[in-house]
């Protein structure tokens, strides 16, 4: 087992966190963002050496509470003790001194630094004033092996896929030797083998007395790994209890206060929205070393899914169509007319192709702007006259689009950074609903979104398709792919290895996995 490098003053003064019964003890914690109340008097306790899950609908307050414990946020009022010590709010440094490390859904990777440097960021090993590069390299490779990933230590972290960047975050947190680890959606971008490796390590850490709190919208994972579950609803703790008292239905009921409707939003094959004429056709798309001779068609009114595992080339395919892969080559037809392959996002947009990226916070939205401004920014000409924006036109058009996409129009003036993940995704979809492209590319549409909001997002995509849009979706949740899409194209090692069509036979998750691994049905 790797020797952990704990913060030098985390255990100062003879302080032993293992001697405390409670790792976290909060009383009446309130958090306001302007007129909005995110937390409404949270009383919460987490025992040492336990894995504690926080779940709830988007906007319920769970990530805000985790941010307070991590030292990122200072609450409006209330008290928190960490391992029996009063907490200095809003101080990440004090959090580290108390033995807290956080792994965020919003990645904190430094793109220009090497992968190894990112893992040891703030916790480098040095001897006689010189970095111990060989020891850090050995520990980095050991961590990679522990988590079952193969990440070169010397390449720039920004070149990695989101899933691998997420693993760097987790490796950094585990390597810190913290006694309280906070995870915010740790598996949002991870493939099943990486999730299994993470859970195995979490169980090992629990055996060493490490306390873990994690936010997740994947209820199967909560039931698999958590010792205790706390459900947040409307900024309050709705209920909490040990894992044995929960099943998935009870978790959903506690989260949203009712039973969830489970019907799939998939269009019936007889829908008149789809036409035989492809709105988009791709022939012989290739990216050296990534994609090989890809052929696909998307019809108006149709949702096509790309099934496969992390590294199969799904996101690269979307990025290529969106003009973000300059080395891509192929033939592209829009409504039967050949167009040049897009080399920039502007070229793609001119052809009628828009992308909803996987990382909405850094690639899809401007967090410092309002929801209304984000919606109308794709086409200012619709809300301006002689080059001058009309505030009335902005408000009117933003309200119209917000209603269509289920976004609360009273929050159009809110800064996007203060919205929940589900509402941010609605703003992102509204942005392209306002622009009205011909083809919408959607990468991980429900990443970091609660189970109730997921259904809303998928239903919204179906409504957009029924309005005549052609949609291509990538999702790591294969169950989502088979329920939301009309057809599924399965990618493996940069090639389409199968095409599955609901109009021919019901597509199942196991059908995708059999195609990925080239396993014949039993």
N, C-alpha and C positions, 0 to 999 in steps of 0.2 A: 504494500500500500504506500502511496506517495506521502512523503512528509509534508505536511501543510505549513505554509508560512503565515502565521497569524499576525494581525496588526500588532506592532510592538507594545502598544499601551492598552490593548483590548482587555488584558487581565491584570492591569496594574493594581497596586495597593492591596495585594492578597485577595482580590475579588475573584470568586469562583462562580461562573454562571451556572454550573451544574448543581450548585447547592440551593438554587432557587426553584420553587415549585412552578412559578409562572414565568415564562419567557416574555410574554406581553400582557400587560394589564392596563386597559384603558377605561376611563370613566367620563361619561357625558361629553364625548368629543363632538364638537359642532364645526362644520366647515361651510363657509359662504364664499361664493364668487360673485361679488356685486350683489344683485338682488336675488340671485339663484342660490338655493340652499342644497348643498350636495350631501352633507351628513347632518343628521338631526338627533344628536345625543347618543353616540355609540358607546355602549358598555360591552367590552370584549375581553376575553381571557384566552390565552393559548399556553398550554402546559409545555414544559421543556421536554425535548426528545420526542415530540409528536409531529406528524404531518397534518397540517390544518388547511383545509380547502375553504376558500371564499367564493361563493357563487352568487349569481343574481342577474337580472336583466341589465342591459346597457343603461347606464345612468343611475344604477341602484346605489352606487357609492363605494363599491368594493375596491376599485383601483385607486380612488382618492384616499381611502383609508390606508391602503398599502403604501401610497406615496408619503403619507404622514409618518408611518413607521420607518420608511426608508430614509427619512430626513429631507425629502425633496420639498415638502409642503409644511407650512406652519398653520395649524388649525385656528379657527376663530376663537374657540374656547375649549376647555376640557384638559384632562391630565392623562399622561401615559407614563408607565414605568416599564423599563426594559431590564429583565433579570433583577427586579427589585430596586433599580436605580431610577430616579426621576429623569425624564428625557428632555434634552435641549432641542426644542422643535426647530425645524428648518435648517438643520446643520448636518449635512452628509458626513462631515469630518467627525462629529460626535457619534454619529451612527456607526462609523467604522471603529471608533474607539471602544464602543460597547459590543463590538463583535457582530455587526450587522452587515450583510452584503445583499445587494439587490440585482436581479436579472430582469431587465425590463422588456416589455413587448416592443417599445420604441427603442430600436437598437442604439447603443452608445459606442459602437465601433468607430475607430478613427480610420477612415478609408485608405489614407496614404501610408499608414504604418503597416509593417508586416503582421502576419497573423500571430506569430510568436510574441511580438512586442505588444499586441493588443491583449493577449492573455495575461501578460505580466505588467500591464499598465498600472502604475501606482504601487506595485509590489515586486519590483525588480530585485534580483539577487546580486549582491556585489561583494567583492573581497578587496581590501586595501584600496578602496575607491574605484575599482574597475569592475565592470559588469562581468558576472560569471556566465558567459555565453554558453559554454558547454553544458553546465548544469541546467540552465534554463531550457536548452534544446532537449535534453534528456527528459525533463519534466513535461515539456510540451508534447513530445512524442508519446510519453506514458499516458497523458490525459487523452490524447487522440485514440490510443488503443483502448483505454477504459471506456470511452464513449462510442467505440466502434466506428470511427470516422477516419478518413484519410485526407488530411489537410496539409499541404506543404507549409513548412514554417516560415519561408522567406518571401512569399508573394504578398503583394499588397492586399489587405483585407477587403478593400472595396471591389476587388475582382471576383470575390466569392459570391455564390448564390446566397439568397436570404437565409436559407436553411443552414448553410455552413456558418454564416455570420452569427446566427442565433446560437450555434454550438460554441463559438468562441466566447460569447457572453456567458454561457453556462459554465464553460471550463474556467473562465476567470473567476466566477463566483465561488465555485467549488475549491479552486486552488487557494483562495484567500484564507481558508481555515476559519471562516466565520462560524459562530455558534448559532446564529439566526439567519437563515437564508430565505429571501423573499423572491418568489417567482411570479411574474405577471405574464400569463399566457405562454409558458415556456415551450409548449409543443405546437404552437400555431403554425409553424412552417416546417415541422419535422416529419420525416417519413416514419413508418412503423418501426423499423429496426432502431432508429435513433431514439424514438420514444421509449422503447424497451430498455435501451442502454441507460437513458436518463433515470427511469424508474428503478432500475437495478442499483444505480449509484445512490439515489435518494434513500433506498432501503438500507444500504450500507451506512450512510451518514446518520440515519436515525438510530442504527445500532451503536454508533459512536456518541450518541447523546445530542446530536445536532437537531435543532428545532427548525421546521420549515413551514412557511405559509405560502400558499399559491392560489392565484386567481386563474380559473379556467372555465371555458364555456363547453368543454367536452365532458359531458356528464359520465360517459363510460370510464374516462380516466379518473374522474373524481371518485367513483365507486371502487376503482381498482387500487388506488394508491393512498387515499386519505384515511387518517385515523378518526378525524373529527371534521364535520362540515358545518359551516355557518352560512346561512342564507341572508343576503341583503335584499331589501325591497324598499324603494322610495326613500333612500337615505337612512334607513333604520335597520337594525338587526331584527329580521322577521322571526327566525327560529334557528337554533343550533342543536347539534346532538352528535353522538358517536356514529361512525359509519354503519354499524349493523342495523340501525333503525331506518335506513334509507333504501329506496329503490329509485329508478329513473322517474317513474310517474310521480312519486312523492316529491322528488326534487323539483320537477317542473311545476307542480301545483304550488309548492312553497315559493318558487321564484316569481311566478306571474299571477298567483292568487286564483288560478282556475286551471282546468284541463286544457291541454294544447290540442288544437285541431291538427290532425295528422295527414290529411289528404295531400297528395303530391300536386304541385302546381303545373305538372307537365301537360302540354296541349295534347288533345286526342289527335290521332293520325288523320281523321276526317276533317279537321279544321280547315276552313277556307282561307286562312291567313297565309298559308304556305303556297308558293307557286313552283312550277317545274323549272322555270328559268332561274339559274343561280344568280344571286346578286353579287357574289364574289366567287371567283375561281382561281385556284393556285395550281401551277404546274411546275414541277421540277425545282422546287425551292430547296436550296442547299446553303449551308454555312459550313465552311471547312472545319472538320472535326466535331461538329455539333449536330447538324441536320443533314439528311441525305435523301434527295429526290422525293420531296413531300408533294403529294397531290391531294387537294381537297376542294370541295364545293360547299357553299352555304347559300341557302335559299331564303328569300324574303319570308319573314314570319316563322323562321326556324331557329331553334337553339341547338347548337352542336357543342358537345363536350369533348375535351381532350383528356383522356384517361391515361394514367401512367404513374410512375414513381418519381421521386426527386432525382434530377439528373437525366431524365429521359428526353429533355429538349422542349418541354411544353411551353415554358415561359419564353425561351428563345424564339419559338415560332411566333408567339404573340408580338414580341418585341420587333421581330423582323417585319411583320405586316405593318407595325406602327412606325416604321422608319427609324428604329433605334439600333439596328444591327448593320453597320455599313458594309460588312463583308458578305451579306446575304445576296444571293442571286436566284432568279427564277422568273417565271412568267405570271403576270397578274392581269386578270380581267374583272372589270366592274360592270355589271349588267350587260355582259357579253362583249364589252369594248375593251380592247387591250390598252393598258396604261403602263407607263414606265414604273419599274420597281421603286417604291418610296425609299429614299435615302435619308430623309429627315422626317420628324413628326409633322412639320408643316406640309410636306409633300403628301403624307398619308391623309392628313385632314382634308387637303384639297381634293383627294380622291374619294372622300366620304368615309374614311376609316378613323375611328377614335378608340383610345385605350383607357380602360379603368385599371390602373396599375396595382400590383400587389401591395406596395408600400404607399398607402394613401396619404400618410402624414408628410413624407418628404418628396413624393413624386406626383401626387394627384391634387393636393390642396395647398392653399396658402394659409397657414394656421393663424397668422396675425391679421387676416381679413375676416369680414363678417361672412355669414352663410350666404346672404344675398349677393355680395360682391363675388364670391366664388362661383355662384351659379351663372351670373351673366358675363363673366370674364372671357368666355369662349367666343363671344360675338358682341362687341360693344356697339356695332352699327345698328342693332335692333333697339337700343335704348339711348341713342344719342341723335343730335341734330346739329349739322355743321361742325362735327367734331366735339361737341359739348354734351356730356352725359346729362340726362334728365332724371332727377331723383324720383319723380313721380313714375316715369316709365320703368326705372329699375325696380321700384317697389312693386309695381303692378305685375310686371313680367315674372319677377321672382316669386310672388305669391301664387300666380297661376301654375308655375312649374312645381312649387313646393306642395301644393294640394295634390297634384297628380302623383307625386312620389311619396306621399304619406309623411312628409316632413311638417312639423308643427310650424305654421307660418308666423306664430308669435315669437319664434326664436330666430327669425331671419336676421335680426340685428345683433345676434350673439356672435362673438368671435369663435371661429371653428375650433380653435385649440381647447375651448371649454365645453365642447360637445362630446357626448359619448361616442364610442366606436360605431355603433349602429347608425346614429344620426349623422356622423361624418360620412359614412358610406352612402346614406340617402342624399346628402348634399352632392357627393361626387357623381352619383347617377343622375341627379337633377341637372347638374352642369351639362351633361351630354344630352339629356332629354331636351334641354333648352336649345342646344346647337342642332339637334336632329341629324346625326350622321346616317349613312346607309348601313354601315356595319359597325357593331360595337364589340370590342375585344375586352373581356373581363377576366382579370387574373386574381384568383382567390377572392370571390365576391363576398364571402362571409367570414373572412379571417378576423378573429378577435371580436366576434359578434355573438350575443347571447342567442339562445335557442328560439325565443319568440321573435326577435328581430330578423333572424335568419329566414324564417318563413315569409316575413314581409318583403325582404330583399329579393328572394327567389320569385315571389308572386309579382313583384314589380318588374323583374326581368321578363317574366312571361307576358305581362301587359305590354311591355315595350315591343316584344316580338309580335304580338297580336296586332300591334299598330303598324306592322310592316318592316320592322328592323330585322336584320340578320345578326345573330349573336353567336360568338365563339367564346366558350368558358373554359378556364383552367381551374381546377380545385383539387387540393390534396385530400379532401374528404370524398372518397369514391362513392359513398352512399348518396351524397349530394349530387354528384355527376349523373348517376343513373335515375334519380328522381326528377331532376330539373331539366334534363336535356331530351331532345327528340332522337338524336343519334349520338353515338360515342365513337370517336376515333382513338384507338389505343396506340400510344407511342412507347417505344422501348429502344434505347440506345440511338436516338435520333431518327428513327424510322417508324412509319405507320405500319403496325403489324396486324391490325384488325379493324374492321368497321362493324359496329353493332347498331342495329336499328330497331327501335321500339315498335315500329309498324309491322315488322316481320315477326319478332318474338320479344317477350319481356326481357330487358337487359338487367343483369344482376351484377353485384360487385364481384362475385367469384368469376364471372365471365371475363371481366377486365383483367383480373389477376392471372387467370389461365392464359390469356393472350400475352400478358407481359412476360410470364415465365415459360411460355410455350409448353403448357401442360394440357394434355387432352382430357376432355370430360370423362369422369368415371362411369 
